Amino acid sequence: MDGLTGNEAVVMRNVCKDFKVLNRHEGLKGSIKDLFSRDYKTVSAVKDVTMTVNKGEIIGYLGPNGAGKSTTIKMMTGVLEPTSGEILVNGKVPYKNRTENCENIGVVFGQRSQLWWSLPLIESFKLLRDLYMVPQKDYEEMIDLYRSLVDIEPVLHKPVRQMSLGQRTLSDILAAFLHNPPVVFLDEPTIGLDVSMKSKIRELILGLNKEKNTTVILTTHDMGDVDALCRRIVIIDKGMKIYDNDIDHLKNYFGSYRTLKLKLADDTWEEMLIDEKTTDVMDVIMAKQKESKIKDVKILEISTEEVIKKIYEGSAK
Amino acid sequence: MNPKRLLALTRAGIMEALQFRLGIFVTLFANLIYLVLVYYLWKAIYASSGTDVVNGMTFTDTMIYLILATALFNFLEMFVVWDMSRSIQSGKIALDLLKPMRFRKYTFWSYTGNHVVQFVLTFIPTFIVVMIVTKGAINMGINLLWFIIATVLALVINYNIEMLVAPICLFTESTWGINIVKETIVLLLSGASIPLAFFPEKARMIVQYLPFRAVYDIPLSMLLGKSGSDTWQGLVSLFGLQLIWLVVLTVAGNLFWNCAVKKVTVNGG
């Protein structure tokens, strides 16, 4: 690939990914028909995505469910082969030499654990140390760094199956960084965690990125993660890249947006998006209160879905 | 090839297997029930035959063979097919593919620890019990060394058979039936449920050259000094058969897996 400066951790050029899916028919008759069916349709999960991630960056990769985020991550890690286009991770094509690529990346899939289920965490660490052939000195330094960033003592000697979801996710993140890979992929690492665990994990990611200058590619649905970690975000929807810019740029547009949810007398929730710059939230609540009794009030940050809606509506590009 | 990696995986496997100590006792107990059944079944067979020696094997010979075959089965048993189908359905396969080792090698060495534990906790006790009960019917000499070498080869052959069957679930998305078929074929044709000596002449001629025999019958023959394993010529031909199948199945397994993994990487499993 030409036109590279050597400072790129990940380069994607015109990457597309199509899946062949069998057209399923309805009902029992349809199921029997499917047994012999050659009727495939092509589903494009990722369409012509081009992006560059520089070394040491933490980049937020956002999009609604089914947008193609995980497919992109899987292509970058080498598990999936792109249908067309080029990908380079650490200067190498990930799917061509998967084993070699794996030594230079770390991966956390928020829903699954790569740790040894019935063994204490420390044993998983030792095993990973040997698998990745990490020198003992580097390994000890890394553990010391972990100690300085989070309190790992309570989890270190606990079997993974006995851990809470938060402890397990934390452990999985530590395991992904253990061999000090230049690039780490975090696929929805904060999914299902409580507020304090979320902030702990954010601090940890930030700390590791700062200490080791690790490039982090993060997918999430939580705008809080994005706020705390990412300087730059890329948004994809329906497989296409629709936004790629600084978070500040986006914040200028959406930082003042809040979702206001009101529970009315008839137990229905009314939802509205309010720009605090132009409208006062309290005014809206008061105006509503005159019309009907309000049972409950929720004020939320703007969700990724709404950001995407806004981008489509053309308020930021 | 880095032995440290392989040892680390084996070590973790041993520790994991020891977590399920109750399972090991249950296996031993289940074996006992199975062997009681086998005992009476063969007793009836010998009683109805009217002679002491059937197909060149006495009742004691047959029992020793079958008891050790059962113990060997527990030791060699792998769950590659189950584990792979589960990890494909749950998507965990992606994480296994992201290990810095070739998948087939990584999978094999994640099982070795369990084999070590099973060998020590099920095979050796069974062997000792057989020795005590038969008052030392098994010769303790160089045959033990041949047996151990043959067993290690059998382990790899068995793994390769599993690895030829397991990727089929990538195409069928269901494993139960396939696994049952595989298990039945292996148990029958390997001599684990009926000694090969009892097979009809023509069937034995064919079965003798199949890879299944290399898993159970050859190591047991080595241990018991049967099938000519007490002569150099016999040893060479038995090891030769194992080695040929080892190479053939490894190559075939590699090709099939590389083709199957394409399905994961191209179509997302």
Boltz contact constraints between the chains, C-beta under 6 A:
constraints:
  - contact:
      token1: [A, 19]
      token2: [B, 267]
      max_distance: 6.0
  - contact:
      token1: [A, 19]
      token2: [B, 268]
      max_distance: 6.0
  - contact:
      token1: [A, 77]
      token2: [B, 98]
      max_distance: 6.0
  - contact:
      token1: [A, 79]
      token2: [B, 94]
      max_distance: 6.0
  - contact:
      token1: [A, 79]
      token2: [B, 97]
      max_distance: 6.0
  - contact:
      token1: [A, 80]
      token2: [B, 265]
      max_distance: 6.0
  - contact:
      token1: [A, 81]
      token2: [B, 265]
      max_distance: 6.0
  - contact:
      token1: [A, 81]
      token2: [B, 266]
      max_distance: 6.0
  - contact:
      token1: [A, 99]
      token2: [B, 100]
      max_distance: 6.0
  - contact:
      token1: [A, 99]
      token2: [B, 102]
      max_distance: 6.0
  - contact:
      token1: [A, 102]
      token2: [B, 98]
      max_distance: 6.0
  - contact:
      token1: [A, 102]
      token2: [B, 100]
      max_distance: 6.0
  - contact:
      token1: [A, 103]
      token2: [B, 100]
      max_distance: 6.0
  - contact:
      token1: [A, 107]
      token2: [B, 98]
      max_distance: 6.0
  - contact:
      token1: [A, 112]
      token2: [B, 92]
      max_distance: 6.0
  - contact:
      token1: [A, 114]
      token2: [B, 95]
      max_distance: 6.0
  - contact:
      token1: [A, 116]
      token2: [B, 12]
      max_distance: 6.0
  - contact:
      token1: [A, 118]
      token2: [B, 16]
      max_distance: 6.0
  - contact:
      token1: [A, 118]
      token2: [B, 19]
      max_distance: 6.0
  - contact:
      token1: [A, 119]
      token2: [B, 15]
      max_distance: 6.0
  - contact:
      token1: [A, 127]
      token2: [B, 8]
      max_distance: 6.0
  - contact:
      token1: [A, 127]
      token2: [B, 12]
      max_distance: 6.0
  - contact:
      token1: [A, 130]
      token2: [B, 4]
      max_distance: 6.0
  - contact:
      token1: [A, 130]
      token2: [B, 5]
      max_distance: 6.0
  - contact:
      token1: [A, 130]
      token2: [B, 8]
      max_distance: 6.0
  - contact:
      token1: [A, 131]
      token2: [B, 5]
      max_distance: 6.0
  - contact:
      token1: [A, 132]
      token2: [B, 100]
      max_distance: 6.0
